[in-house]
């Protein structure tokens, strides 16, 4: 469960959503590429074609939107970072 400090709203996260956020949080200010995230979060082998990351990100942004934080995950050209 993730709790938004300002609003007190709670958000239920799946294990992969939580690990995705933790992985981004562990690299403050850094852009992590898609390959790195697929290996770190989903334990996928290099070169696997999947839309898992994008699907999880879409659902996670929907959950974060409840607290007005959908934009907290910045993405550009296959790279991702948290806006803190």
N, C-alpha and C positions, 0 to 999 in steps of 0.2 A: 504494500500500500504506500502511495506517495501522498504526502499532505502539503497543500499549498499554504505557506505560512500566513500570507496576507489575508486570504479569504477563509481559511480553515477547511476548504473543500478537500475531500479525500478522493483519490483515484486508485482503482485497482489495476495493477500492472501484471502482465504475464511475466514469467521468468525471463523470457527473451527480451521483452521491453525493458525490464529492470537492468539486465546485463548490458543491453545496448546503451542505456543512459549512463551506467557506471563506466563503461568503456570510454564514452565521450568525456565524461567528467574527469577521468584519470589523465586526460590529455588537454589540460586547460589552454585555450588559445590556439590549439593546433587543429588543422584540418586532417581528418582521418579518411583515407580512401576506402572505396567500396570493398576492395579485396581484403584489406586489413580487417574491416568490420565483419565480413563474411567468415573469415578464419577465426577471429577472436570471439565473436558472439555465437555463431552458428556452427563452428568447427567444420566448415566446408573446405574441400580441397581446392587448390588453385585451378582456375579455368572452368569451374562449374557454372553453367548458365542457369540463373534463377532470378526471380523477382521477390524473393523472400524479404530482403532488406527494404525494398520500396513498399511492400505490403505492410510490414510491421511499422514502418515510419508513418505511413498514412493513418493507420489505426491509432498509433501513439499520439500523433498530432490531433486527432479527433478527441482523444481523452484529455489532452492538455488544454484544448480549446475551452473546456468547461471552466477553467480558471483564467482564461484569456492569455494562455501561454503557448499557443500553437506555434508561434514563431521562435520559440526558444531553441529549436534545432535548425541551424542554418545549413543549407545544402547548395552546392554549386559544382557543376561538372563532375559528378560522382564522388565528391568529397563532402564531409560532414563535420560539424563542430557544434558545441553548445554555446549559446550566447548567455553568458553569465554577467 
